[in-house]
Every structure is written in C-alpha cells, then in structure tokens.
Amino acid sequence: MVRNPCAWGLSHCQMTPMRLLPWMCLALASCAPPHEAIPYPEAEPAQGAQGPTQPEPEAEAEPEPVVARYFDREIDLRPFLAGFPYGFFQPSLETGAMFYLEHGERYTLRMLEVGDAPGAVDRFDLAAGRAISEVDWSKRSLWSIHHHAATHTLWLHADESNDERMNLWTLDLDSGELLQVTEHDYVYGLGFSEDQATIAYLPRQGTKAPFRSCLVLRKVASGAEEQVLCDSPELTFTWSEPRFSPDGTELYLNAQLHGDRTRGQIVRVDLDAPTPEAKPITRTRTARNSPELLEGWVDGDTLLLLANDDGFSNLYGYSRKTGKVTQLTRYTEDLDSARLVGNEVIAVHRTPAGSTVVRLDARTGKELAAQRLPGSADVTDAFGARALVTHRSPDIVHQTFELDLRQPGITTHEVIGLDPELERSLVACRARAVSIPTFDQDPATRRPRQLHAFVLEPRQPQPDPARRLAMITAFYGGENRYSTFDQIMCAAGLTVISPAVRGSTGFGKAFYSLNDKDLGGDEIVDLFAVARWVEQELGLPASRIGVYGGSHGGYATMRALTFPPHTNGRNDLYPFGFGMAHAGFSDIKTFYDATNIPDWVVLESGDPNDPKELATMKDRSPLTHVERLRAPLLVTHGSQDWRVPVAESRQLVDAAKALGLPVQYVEFEGQGHHIEGLALQATAYQLRFDFLRAVAEAAAQAEAAPEAGG
C-alpha cells in the first residue's frame, strides 16, 4: 500500500541528489482525506496501489495494458516493465543451469537447463524455465544464488522482507521449500570450498556502527559451525565472497584498514594456525577501492584479483609460494568483470564510450583476443569451454552472448535477445553521447573539465512546447546501458540528460575519488553546469529543467534544491524547476547512525566523531537548509528500507511542510530500497506523471503571465 501525505500547491516542487539510485518527483493538485496513522496520515490508495498478494493468474493471449498518462498521451507500461520480463540472471555453467527472475505482477524464480558445452542449447528459451519457488521475490531482496548440485539445493544470499537484513537461505529444488539457515543482523557474503562441503561466510553483529564482524565456517551436511576469528577496529571485514585455497587450509577475503573504503585489502587467514589471524597480502600503503577476488586458482598456486592500485581496475595475481602480488594487465579503462576458466581469464574493460571483451593468459595477463562492443558488457560466468557475456546500451535492452573458447579469437553466439519488433517498441529515446564543460580545470589536460553525458531525447516529442520538460540524473548518470525509467520518460515525450558528475565510476580512480569527503559539494555544482548546458543547447528555461535520483541521487536532488551558494566558495546556484527524490537521505549524521553502509558515509562525507567533519556533514544536509526549497519536490521511499532508512525522507517532509514549502511525499509500504512489482511500479509512474504535468502547467502559466500583463 502507499502512504501519500500531501501538503502543497501546484506551483512548487523540489528534489535532492544522492549516490545510490536515480528517480522521481511529483506534484498533485489535491490529496485524499487522511485516515489515522502514525506518523503520517494514510491516503486512500490510488488505483493499482495495493501490491499483488495472490499468485499471478494464467497468462492471457493479450494482457491488459497498464496505462500511465501524461496530459493526453497514454503510455502502456506493461511492455516496458514486463515485455521482456526477465532479469537477475545467475548462470551456473558448471552445473548446466541458468537461474533468473521473471518480473510481472509478482517476481518468480525460474531454472533453465542450458547444457554443458558451447552450442548445447542454440537459444535459451526463458519462457520454458521451471518455476522453482512459490515465493514472490518482489517482496524480498535476493543478492546471489549458488547451485549446490550434490544436494539439489540452492544457497541464497537473501532477506525476508525487503529490509536488506541479509542472511543465508536454502531452496530445495525438489520441493520448493525455502528455509532460513542463519539468523544474523547482516551477512556480507559467502563462498564454498572446492569440494562444496564447507561454506565460509561473514556475519555482522549490530544494526549501527561500530559493527563487529566475524569469519564463520559451516559444514553443508551437518550444519555445524565454527567461528574462526573476528575483525578489529584496525582491520574490518566487509562485503566479500571468501575464497578457499585448493587444499582448504587457507581463506582469502576483503577487509578495510580502519573501515576506510579507500584502503581496501585482501587478507589471508591460515585455518591451521593455533590462533588464526587476518594478514593483508596487498600493500597496505596503497590507496585501493574494493578489490575483487576471482573464483579458482591458476596452477594450484595463483589467486587472481581485480584492483585499482595504478588508478584503473586491472588484473593482479597472488602467488602462495612467493607471497607476492604481481600486476598482470595495465589497461587505462577499468576492468570491471572477469572469470577464470582453465588457464585463461575472460574479462571486460570499459568506459561509457563502450566495452571490450578480452581473452587473457591467466599466468601473464597477455591479451590473446579482443572484441569491441558499443554498450556496457559484463562476463556473468565461464566454465569449461564457454563463457557468457551480457550486453546492454540505451538502444539494446538485453543481449547475452555465448563465447566458444574452443575457437581462437572471440567467437560469439547470441543465446538471449529480444525480438527486434519488441526491442524497437521498448526504445523510445534517441541517445547521443556529449561532453559538457563544468566549472574547473582538469589537471591532466589543463583545460576545462569535461563531463561525459548521454542526452536521451524522445523519438516522439511532445508537439506542444508547453508540455516539454527535461530531467537531469542527479547521480549514477552517464551509464551506457538501457534504463527503463529513461525510456518511459521519453515515451511520454520528455527529455532525460544523464551526466557522469565527479565521483562517478568508469573513468578511473582519480575521477571516482573527486568527491571523497565532498558529498554535496562540487558534484552538485557539476549539475548546475549541466543545467546551463541544457538551457543553451535544448532551449528550455530553468522552470522546465529538473533533477531526479534515488539513494545518493535522491540526496543529490534534495541537496541541489536547497544548495547554499557559499559551498566550497563557489558562489553558485541554479534555480531548478522541480525535483524527484527516491530513497534519499536528508541529514547525513542521522543517515550515518541508522544505515547499513556507514563506511560509505565516512568515505563520502567524513567521520562524525571529528567535530569539524561533523559540522561539514550538518552543513551539507538538505534538512539543515530546507528553508531554501523553492521548486516543487516529490519525495518517495519504501517503508522497509535499511540502506537509507525511511526516516530520512519523513524528517525532511515534516520540516518542509511546517514551513509551507512545496513538497509531496509518497511512502510505499513493505518496499525496500527499490519499488518492485508491476502494480506498485505502475502506481509510481502515474504519480510522477501527475507531478510532472503540474510542473509543466505551472511553467506555462508563468510564461504566459508577462504577456497577460501587457
């Protein structure tokens, strides 16, 4: 159900950015009478607002349209949300299976046999996959799947109710029975021994920092557990898939020095030691973000990892014999995904300009073959003589290629793809990459810094200029992949500008680190530069240009609409016409106190235990400057969210309402960090379109006022 406390007129609405998701803004002329609820009055649910509670009925030949309206344009959301209804692909080539979710009224987990060799299945018939669980996965978080073929069981990293209290679960493939195996406050990750008999996992204790995390071994057959060791303030465990040595006597996992995300380490644990210790194998003095361990070993001695020690993510090898870590590749594009198969690594390096699939010698890192792809690619699995690579771009909804590793070079065959007619119907935007100058100088070029962006313009623009709007992604923009949100906005005749502001990934460590300890600072000034570019290039006034985003992007939206010009001495401001913020945080300190990712807050904003940094955190909080809100702001949030707790939206809305400022709030009961399920997503899109229509009407009235006055 949806809580919809409203308190504002048509003329104003506003948003804030944040670094985790992008999204919404909405403005309605009136609200339903409130019913008693705490702490917010509960409006009557809009049509379709109640989430699905029954199993999906038998499919009809032609499902009913799910229509959202923007002025007189009707957009059938069903094709966008469920025309290609598959996602969360988790292939297990070793066991010849593919696991994935089918999206619709409910989310169904399916299993498809895909054979054990290249070409064993010409095309993956996803519609033929067997439903293996009666659980509606739109109501839960599911992060990973491990197929334990010996017991005909799946091990899942999942939660119970969309709140990201992640634990280990098993799903019996014969009966469909889902069982919770562990009961911890949070589990970072898990990994299996080579013989599949033992699981290493990382449970965390506590719901707020400082946490205490431990390394635990669990026997699959008996369920017996052994706590090996726990972390310390000096070396804290973090998100990781622990890797066993081939003989099972050692474990390797991720840790951080003093909880610092820029000091990520790979540590080794000797399981045979009388008192096991976590000892870094990576250089502790080197700045490094989240190194990633590959599964498997080269010649029984070398463990491979991805790390950005030299400024870009590259492939490294650690030898058990020598104890040394050696850099194997030197790409100047981030190596973002990689799989070890035999004596080769199948990997992808990319920027938002495109991707390159490579075959590498696993011992030396020598490139054996390469193939360019125009969009964003990822290696999802590799085993035996084949690998799977996914590929997406603004005009490619989804492709999965199978690589035949028996052949030289990059020999690909599409095993998952959309019917061309369906894909054309789902691409409502014309995408073009642009460079937008911002306010400062790039030290590498000594020229004005250029921000990469995609301009996504509607193939069928609104014929009436009074209905045209442009929306700027507040954070997580510039990605070279298909976005359902952007395409639906284009279908309504609206324009989206998706920039990669400083702090974005895809351009190396230096650019990614530009907003460390500067959350809500120059990343927001970058948005101002993008907005001015939009005015000049697209000919729209500020009243028709807004920002939207979710998570970090939700914060950034709210921050952009309440930005104090004195920040960083820039003396800059932009009068955005509207904003849409989903799951954003409004007070950085209260966010730090309640979130499940406090180390991210320290990296981006500072340590609240330092009085000077705490003062900066307060000054960078939209709640502190809420009185500056002038533009209409739509705020949405899921009631179960732990990554960004729902109180972050509620407190900003309360403060804005108390001042009579233009804010509207919609809370989605039972939802977590995202809004899931066809019915609730359809409700969310109509809310956005109602809001955007109100913004466009107010802008048209303001533009006509000077003429009326003579």
C-alpha positions in Angstrom: 0.0 0.0 0.0 1.1 3.6 -0.4 1.1 6.4 2.1 0.6 9.7 0.5 0.8 12.7 2.8 0.4 15.8 0.7 1.0 19.4 1.7 1.5 21.9 -1.1 0.1 23.7 -4.2 0.8 23.3 -7.8 3.4 25.9 -8.3 6.4 24.5 -6.4 8.1 21.1 -6.1 11.7 20.1 -5.3 14.3 17.2 -5.1 17.7 16.2 -3.7 20.6 14.0 -5.1 22.5 11.0 -3.5 24.9 8.4 -4.7 23.0 5.1 -4.9 20.0 5.3 -7.3 18.1 7.7 -9.6 14.3 8.6 -9.8 11.3 10.8 -9.2 9.4 14.0 -8.5 5.7 14.5 -8.3 3.1 17.2 -7.8 -0.6 16.7 -7.3 -3.3 19.3 -7.0 -5.1 17.7 -4.1 -4.9 14.7 -1.8 -7.4 12.2 -0.4 -8.7 12.9 3.1 -6.3 11.4 5.6 -7.0 8.4 7.9 -5.5 7.9 11.3 -1.9 6.7 11.1 1.4 7.2 12.8 3.5 9.1 12.0 1.8 10.1 8.7 -1.9 10.2 7.6 -2.7 7.5 5.2 -4.4 8.4 2.0 -6.8 6.1 0.1 -4.6 4.0 -2.2 -4.6 5.1 -5.8 -6.0 2.6 -8.3 -3.5 -0.3 -8.5 -1.5 0.9 -5.5 -2.1 -2.2 -3.4 0.7 -4.6 -4.2 -0.2 -8.1 -5.6 -0.9 -10.7 -2.8 -2.1 -13.6 -4.9 -0.2 -15.8 -7.4 -0.2 -14.4 -10.9 -3.3 -15.7 -12.9 -2.9 -17.7 -16.0 -1.4 -15.6 -18.8 -3.9 -14.2 -21.3 -3.1 -14.1 -25.0 -3.1 -10.3 -24.9 -2.6 -8.9 -21.3 -4.5 -5.8 -20.4 -2.5 -2.6 -20.9 -1.1 -0.9 -17.8 -1.6 2.7 -18.7 0.0 5.8 -17.3 -1.0 9.2 -18.7 0.9 12.4 -19.2 -1.5 15.1 -20.5 -3.3 13.3 -23.4 -0.5 10.8 -24.1 -1.1 7.3 -22.8 1.9 5.1 -22.2 1.3 1.4 -21.8 3.8 0.5 -19.1 3.4 -3.3 -19.4 5.8 -3.7 -22.3 8.5 -1.6 -20.6 8.1 -3.3 -17.2 7.2 -6.9 -18.4 7.6 -7.0 -22.2 11.0 -8.6 -21.6 10.1 -9.8 -18.1 13.4 -11.4 -17.2 16.3 -10.2 -15.1 18.7 -11.1 -12.3 20.5 -13.7 -14.4 22.6 -16.1 -12.3 24.1 -18.7 -14.7 25.8 -21.8 -13.3 27.6 -23.2 -16.3 29.4 -25.8 -14.1 26.0 -27.4 -13.3 24.4 -26.6 -16.7 21.7 -24.4 -15.2 20.5 -20.8 -15.5 18.6 -19.1 -12.7 16.7 -15.9 -13.2 13.6 -13.9 -12.2 10.5 -13.4 -14.2 9.1 -9.9 -13.5 5.4 -9.1 -13.6 2.5 -8.9 -11.1 4.9 -11.0 -8.9 8.5 -12.0 -9.3 9.0 -15.7 -10.0 12.4 -17.5 -9.6 13.0 -19.9 -12.5 15.5 -22.5 -13.6 16.5 -23.4 -17.1 18.8 -26.3 -18.3 21.5 -24.8 -20.6 23.7 -27.8 -21.2 27.3 -28.4 -20.6 29.1 -27.3 -23.7 29.1 -24.5 -26.3 26.2 -24.8 -28.6 24.4 -27.4 -26.4 21.4 -25.0 -26.5 21.0 -22.8 -29.5 18.8 -20.3 -27.7 17.9 -20.0 -24.1 14.1 -20.3 -24.0 13.5 -18.3 -20.9 9.7 -18.9 -21.1 10.3 -22.6 -20.7 12.2 -22.2 -17.4 10.7 -24.1 -14.5 9.3 -22.1 -11.6 11.2 -23.4 -8.5 9.7 -21.4 -5.7 6.3 -20.0 -4.8 7.9 -17.0 -3.2 7.1 -13.6 -4.6 10.6 -12.2 -4.9 9.3 -8.6 -5.4 8.8 -8.7 -1.7 12.3 -9.8 -0.7 15.9 -8.9 -1.6 17.9 -11.6 -3.4 21.6 -10.9 -4.0 23.2 -14.2 -5.1 22.5 -17.8 -5.9 24.8 -20.8 -5.6 23.7 -24.1 -7.1 24.8 -27.0 -4.8 24.1 -29.7 -7.3 25.1 -32.6 -5.0 22.2 -31.9 -2.7 19.9 -30.5 -5.4 19.7 -27.2 -3.4 20.2 -23.5 -4.0 22.1 -21.5 -1.4 20.7 -17.9 -1.4 22.0 -14.6 0.0 18.7 -13.0 0.7 16.4 -11.3 3.2 12.9 -12.0 4.5 11.1 -8.7 3.8 12.9 -6.2 1.6 14.8 -4.7 4.5 18.3 -5.9 3.5 18.9 -7.9 6.7 20.7 -10.4 4.6 21.2 -14.0 5.7 21.8 -17.4 4.2 18.8 -19.4 2.9 18.4 -22.7 1.2 15.9 -23.6 -1.5 15.1 -27.3 -2.1 14.8 -27.8 -5.9 12.6 -30.8 -5.5 10.0 -29.4 -3.0 10.5 -25.7 -3.4 10.9 -25.3 0.3 12.7 -22.2 1.4 14.5 -22.3 4.7 16.4 -19.6 6.6 19.8 -21.1 7.6 21.4 -18.3 9.6 19.9 -15.6 11.8 22.3 -12.7 12.0 21.9 -8.9 11.8 23.6 -8.9 8.4 25.8 -11.3 6.3 28.3 -9.7 4.0 28.9 -12.7 1.7 29.7 -16.4 1.4 32.0 -18.7 -0.5 32.3 -22.5 -0.9 35.3 -24.8 -0.6 36.4 -26.6 -3.7 34.7 -29.8 -2.6 31.5 -27.9 -1.9 31.5 -29.4 1.7 32.2 -26.2 3.6 30.9 -22.6 3.4 32.8 -19.6 4.7 30.6 -16.6 5.4 30.9 -13.2 7.1 28.1 -12.3 9.6 28.0 -8.8 11.1 26.6 -8.0 14.5 24.8 -4.8 15.3 22.4 -2.6 13.5 24.5 0.6 13.7 28.3 1.4 13.6 30.6 0.3 15.0 29.9 -3.3 13.9 31.6 -6.5 14.9 32.1 -9.0 12.0 33.5 -12.5 12.1 34.5 -15.3 9.8 32.5 -18.4 10.2 32.8 -21.9 8.7 29.7 -24.0 8.2 29.6 -27.7 7.2 26.9 -28.2 4.5 26.0 -31.7 5.5 25.7 -31.3 9.3 25.2 -27.6 9.7 28.0 -27.5 12.3 29.6 -24.1 12.6 33.0 -22.8 13.8 33.8 -19.1 14.4 37.4 -18.7 13.1 38.1 -15.1 14.1 36.6 -11.7 14.3 37.7 -8.4 12.9 39.2 -5.4 14.8 39.0 -1.6 14.5 42.3 -1.7 12.7 41.2 -4.3 10.1 37.5 -4.5 9.5 35.8 -7.2 7.4 33.5 -6.0 4.6 31.5 -7.2 1.6 33.3 -10.2 0.1 33.0 -13.7 -1.3 35.6 -15.6 0.7 37.9 -17.9 -1.4 39.4 -21.2 -0.1 42.8 -22.3 -1.1 42.8 -25.5 -3.2 43.8 -27.6 -0.2 41.2 -25.9 2.0 43.8 -24.7 4.6 43.6 -21.0 3.9 40.9 -18.4 3.2 41.1 -15.1 1.4 38.7 -12.3 1.8 38.2 -8.5 1.8 38.9 -6.1 4.6 39.4 -2.4 5.2 42.1 -0.6 7.1 40.2 1.3 9.9 37.0 1.0 8.0 38.3 3.2 5.2 36.9 2.3 1.7 40.0 3.8 0.0 42.2 1.3 1.9 40.6 -2.0 0.7 42.8 -5.1 1.3 42.8 -8.7 0.5 43.7 -10.7 3.7 44.8 -14.3 4.2 43.7 -16.5 7.1 45.6 -19.7 7.9 42.9 -22.0 9.1 45.5 -24.5 10.6 47.1 -21.8 12.8 46.6 -22.3 16.5 45.2 -18.7 16.6 44.1 -17.7 13.1 44.9 -14.1 12.1 43.9 -11.9 9.1 47.0 -10.8 7.4 47.0 -8.5 4.3 48.6 -9.8 1.2 48.1 -6.4 -0.6 50.2 -3.3 0.0 48.6 -1.5 2.9 50.0 1.9 2.0 48.4 1.9 -1.4 45.0 3.6 -2.0 42.7 0.9 -3.3 38.9 0.7 -3.7 37.1 -2.7 -3.1 39.5 -5.3 -4.6 37.6 -8.3 -6.0 38.8 -11.9 -5.8 38.2 -14.2 -8.8 37.0 -17.8 -8.2 39.5 -20.5 -8.9 43.3 -20.9 -8.9 45.9 -20.9 -11.6 48.2 -24.0 -11.4 47.0 -24.5 -7.9 49.2 -21.6 -6.7 48.0 -18.2 -8.0 44.9 -16.4 -6.9 43.7 -13.7 -9.2 42.1 -10.4 -8.2 40.9 -7.1 -9.7 42.2 -3.9 -8.1 42.8 -0.3 -9.0 46.2 0.3 -7.4 47.5 2.1 -10.5 44.5 4.3 -11.0 42.4 1.8 -13.1 41.0 -1.6 -12.2 43.4 -4.2 -13.5 44.2 -7.9 -13.1 46.7 -9.0 -10.4 48.0 -12.4 -9.3 49.0 -13.5 -5.8 51.3 -16.5 -5.5 51.1 -18.7 -2.4 54.7 -19.8 -3.0 56.3 -16.4 -3.1 53.7 -14.4 -1.1 53.9 -11.7 -3.8 51.2 -9.8 -5.7 52.0 -9.0 -9.3 50.2 -6.7 -11.7 49.3 -8.6 -14.9 47.4 -6.0 -17.0 47.8 -2.3 -17.5 44.6 -1.1 -19.1 43.7 2.5 -18.9 40.0 1.6 -18.8 38.5 -0.2 -15.8 38.5 -4.0 -15.9 35.0 -4.4 -14.5 34.3 -8.1 -14.6 36.4 -11.2 -15.1 36.2 -15.0 -14.8 39.0 -17.6 -14.7 38.4 -20.6 -16.9 41.3 -23.1 -17.3 44.4 -21.0 -18.0 42.5 -18.1 -19.4 40.7 -15.1 -18.0 37.6 -13.8 -19.9 37.1 -10.2 -18.9 35.7 -6.9 -20.0 37.3 -3.4 -19.7 35.1 -0.4 -20.5 34.2 3.2 -20.2 30.8 4.8 -21.0 32.0 5.0 -24.6 31.9 1.2 -25.0 33.2 -2.1 -23.8 36.0 -4.5 -24.9 35.7 -8.3 -24.3 39.2 -9.8 -23.9 40.7 -13.3 -23.5 43.8 -13.1 -21.3 46.6 -15.5 -20.4 45.9 -16.2 -16.8 49.6 -16.6 -15.9 50.9 -13.5 -17.7 47.9 -11.2 -18.4 48.8 -11.2 -22.1 45.9 -10.3 -24.3 45.0 -13.2 -26.6 42.0 -11.8 -28.3 39.7 -8.8 -28.1 36.3 -7.6 -29.4 34.7 -4.2 -29.1 31.0 -3.8 -28.2 29.2 -0.4 -28.3 27.4 -0.7 -25.0 28.1 -1.9 -21.4 29.2 -5.6 -21.2 29.8 -8.0 -18.3 31.1 -11.5 -18.0 28.5 -13.4 -16.0 30.0 -16.8 -15.9 32.6 -19.1 -17.5 33.3 -22.8 -17.2 34.9 -25.5 -19.4 34.9 -24.3 -23.0 32.4 -21.5 -22.8 31.6 -18.1 -21.2 28.5 -15.9 -21.1 28.7 -12.1 -21.7 25.8 -9.7 -21.3 25.5 -6.6 -23.3 23.2 -3.5 -22.9 23.1 0.0 -24.2 20.4 2.8 -24.4 19.0 1.1 -27.5 19.7 -2.6 -26.6 17.5 -3.8 -23.8 19.4 -7.1 -23.2 21.7 -9.5 -25.0 23.6 -12.5 -23.7 26.3 -14.0 -25.9 27.9 -17.4 -25.5 31.7 -17.5 -26.2 33.1 -20.7 -27.6 36.5 -21.0 -26.0 37.5 -23.9 -28.2 37.8 -21.5 -31.1 40.5 -18.8 -31.4 39.6 -15.2 -31.0 36.2 -14.1 -29.8 33.6 -16.3 -31.3 30.2 -15.3 -30.1 26.6 -16.6 -30.5 23.6 -14.8 -29.1 21.6 -17.1 -26.7 19.4 -14.4 -25.1 17.9 -11.5 -27.0 14.7 -9.7 -27.7 12.5 -10.0 -30.8 13.5 -7.0 -32.9 10.0 -5.6 -33.1 9.6 -5.8 -29.3 13.0 -4.2 -28.8 12.1 -1.3 -31.1 8.9 -0.7 -29.1 10.9 -0.5 -25.9 13.4 2.1 -27.2 11.6 5.4 -27.0 14.7 7.6 -26.8 17.3 8.7 -29.3 20.6 8.6 -27.3 23.7 10.6 -28.1 26.8 11.0 -26.1 28.0 14.5 -25.4 30.7 16.3 -23.4 29.7 19.1 -21.1 32.2 21.6 -19.7 32.0 22.2 -15.9 33.5 24.9 -13.7 37.0 23.7 -13.0 40.1 22.6 -14.8 41.2 19.0 -15.5 44.8 18.8 -14.2 45.6 16.1 -16.7 44.7 18.3 -19.7 45.0 21.8 -18.2 41.7 22.5 -19.9 38.1 22.9 -18.7 37.0 19.6 -17.2 34.5 17.8 -19.5 31.7 15.7 -18.1 30.5 12.7 -20.1 26.7 12.6 -20.5 24.0 10.9 -22.6 21.2 13.0 -23.9 18.1 10.9 -24.3 15.6 12.7 -26.4 12.1 11.3 -27.2 11.6 9.8 -30.6 8.1 11.3 -30.5 8.5 14.7 -28.7 5.5 16.5 -27.2 4.1 18.6 -30.1 3.1 21.3 -27.6 6.1 23.2 -26.2 4.1 23.9 -23.0 4.3 20.2 -22.1 8.1 19.8 -22.6 10.4 19.2 -19.7 14.0 18.0 -19.2 15.2 15.9 -16.3 18.8 15.6 -15.2 20.0 12.5 -13.4 21.4 13.7 -10.1 23.8 10.8 -9.6 24.7 7.4 -11.2 24.3 9.0 -14.6 26.3 8.6 -17.9 26.0 4.8 -17.9 25.9 3.2 -21.3 23.1 0.8 -20.7 19.3 0.5 -21.0 17.2 2.4 -18.4 13.5 1.5 -18.1 12.9 4.8 -16.3 14.6 6.9 -19.0 12.7 5.1 -21.8 9.3 5.6 -20.1 10.0 9.3 -19.7 10.9 9.5 -23.4 7.7 7.6 -24.3 5.8 10.5 -22.6 7.7 13.0 -24.8 10.2 14.1 -22.1 13.9 14.5 -22.3 16.5 13.0 -19.9 20.1 14.2 -19.6 22.2 11.6 -17.8 25.6 13.0 -16.8 28.5 11.4 -15.1 29.3 14.0 -12.5 32.5 13.8 -10.4 32.6 10.7 -8.2 31.1 8.5 -11.0 32.6 5.2 -12.0 34.0 4.4 -15.4 36.8 7.0 -15.6 39.4 5.6 -13.2 40.2 6.1 -9.5 41.1 9.8 -9.7 37.8 10.9 -11.1 35.9 8.4 -8.8 37.7 9.9 -5.8 37.0 13.6 -6.6 34.0 13.8 -4.3 35.6 11.9 -1.3 34.8 14.0 1.8 33.0 16.4 -0.5 29.5 14.9 -0.6 27.0 17.5 -1.6 29.8 19.9 -2.8 31.2 20.1 -6.3 29.2 17.1 -7.5 26.2 19.5 -7.2 28.0 22.3 -8.9 28.5 19.9 -11.8 24.7 19.6 -12.0 24.4 23.3 -12.3 26.8 23.3 -15.3 24.8 20.5 -16.9 21.5 22.5 -16.4 23.0 25.6 -18.0 24.2 23.5 -21.0 20.6 22.1 -21.3 19.2 25.7 -21.3 21.6 26.7 -24.1 21.6 23.5 -26.2 17.9 22.5 -25.8 16.4 25.9 -25.5 14.4 25.2 -22.3 14.1 27.7 -19.4 15.1 26.8 -15.9 11.5 26.3 -14.9 11.3 23.3 -17.2 14.6 21.7 -16.1 14.6 19.4 -13.1 16.7 16.9 -11.3 15.8 13.4 -10.2 17.6 10.5 -8.5 17.5 7.7 -6.0 19.7 6.8 -3.0 22.8 9.0 -3.4 20.8 10.5 -6.3 17.9 11.2 -4.0 20.1 13.0 -1.6 21.7 14.9 -4.5 18.3 16.0 -5.7 17.3 17.4 -2.4 20.7 19.0 -2.0 20.5 20.7 -5.4 17.2 22.3 -4.5 18.4 23.5 -1.1 22.0 24.3 -2.0 23.7 27.2 -0.2 25.8 29.2 -2.7 28.7 29.6 -0.2 29.6 25.8 -0.5 33.2 25.3 -1.4 33.5 29.1 -2.1 31.9 28.6 -5.5 29.1 31.2 -5.0 27.0 29.2 -7.4 23.3 28.2 -7.6 20.8 27.1 -10.2 17.0 27.7 -10.0 15.8 24.2 -10.9 12.2 24.0 -11.8 11.4 20.7 -10.0 12.9 17.6 -8.4 12.1 14.0 -7.7 13.9 12.2 -4.9 13.6 8.5 -4.2 15.1 6.9 -1.0 17.3 9.9 -0.4 18.9 10.9 2.9 18.3 14.4 4.3 20.6 14.5 7.3 24.0 12.9 6.8 24.6 12.3 10.5 21.2 10.6 11.2 21.8 8.6 8.0 25.2 7.5 9.3 23.6 6.5 12.6 21.0 4.3 11.0 22.2 3.0 7.7 23.8 -0.4 7.0 26.6 1.3 5.0 28.1 3.8 7.5 31.6 3.3 5.9 30.3 4.8 2.7 29.2 7.9 4.6 32.7 8.3 6.2 34.3 8.0 2.7 32.0 10.5 1.1 31.3 13.0 3.9 33.6 12.4 6.9 33.8 11.0 10.3 31.0 12.3 12.6 33.3 11.7 15.6 35.5 14.6 14.3 33.8 17.9 15.3 35.0 19.7 12.2 33.8 17.0 9.9 30.5 16.7 11.8 29.9 20.4 11.2 30.5 19.9 7.5 28.1 16.9 7.4 25.4 19.1 9.0 26.0 21.9 6.6 25.8 19.5 3.6 22.5 18.1 4.8 19.3 19.2 2.9 17.5 19.2 6.2 19.7 22.0 7.5 18.8 24.2 4.6 15.3 23.1 4.0 14.1 26.7 4.1 15.9 27.3 0.8 13.4 24.9 -1.0 11.5 26.8 -3.7 10.9 24.3 -6.5 8.3 21.5 -6.2 9.8 18.4 -4.8 8.4 14.8 -4.9 9.8 12.5 -2.3 9.2 8.7 -2.4 10.5 6.0 -0.1 10.0 2.3 0.8 8.9 1.7 4.4 11.3 -1.3 4.8 14.5 0.5 3.5 17.6 0.0 5.7 20.2 1.2 3.3 18.6 4.6 3.5 16.1 4.4 6.4 12.6 5.9 5.6 13.0 8.4 8.5 15.4 10.3 6.2 12.6 11.3 3.9 10.0 11.7 6.6 12.0 14.3 8.6 12.7 16.5 5.5 9.0 16.3 4.5 7.9 17.2 8.0 10.3 20.2 8.1 9.2 21.4 4.7 5.5 21.1 5.5 6.0 23.0 8.7 7.4 25.9 6.6 4.7 25.7 4.0 7.1 24.6 1.3 6.3 22.7 -1.9 6.9 19.1 -1.1 4.8 15.9 -1.6 5.6 12.6 0.0 4.6 9.1 -1.1 5.6 6.1 1.0 5.5 2.6 -0.4 4.5 0.1 2.4 6.6 -3.0 2.6 9.1 -1.9 -0.1 12.9 -1.6 0.5 15.5 0.5 -1.3 13.6 0.0 -4.7 10.0 -0.2 -5.7 9.3 -3.7 -7.1 6.3 -5.4 -8.7 4.3 -4.3 -11.7 1.3 -2.8 -9.7 3.4 -0.6 -7.4 5.7 0.5 -10.2 2.7 1.5 -12.3 1.4 3.5 -9.4 4.8 5.2 -9.0 4.9 6.2 -12.7 1.5 7.7 -12.6 2.4 9.7 -9.5 5.4 11.0 -11.3 3.5 11.9 -14.4 0.8 13.7 -12.4 3.6 15.6 -10.7 5.4 16.5 -13.9 2.1 17.6 -15.5 1.6 20.0 -12.7 5.1 21.3 -13.1 4.6 21.9 -16.8 1.3 23.6 -16.3 2.8 25.9 -13.7 5.6 26.8 -16.0 3.2 27.5 -18.9 1.2 29.8 -16.6 4.3 31.7 -15.6 5.5 32.0 -19.2 2.1 33.4 -20.2 1.8 35.9 -17.3 4.1 38.6 -18.8 2.0 38.6 -22.0 -1.2 38.8 -20.0 0.2 41.8 -18.1 1.0 43.7 -21.3 
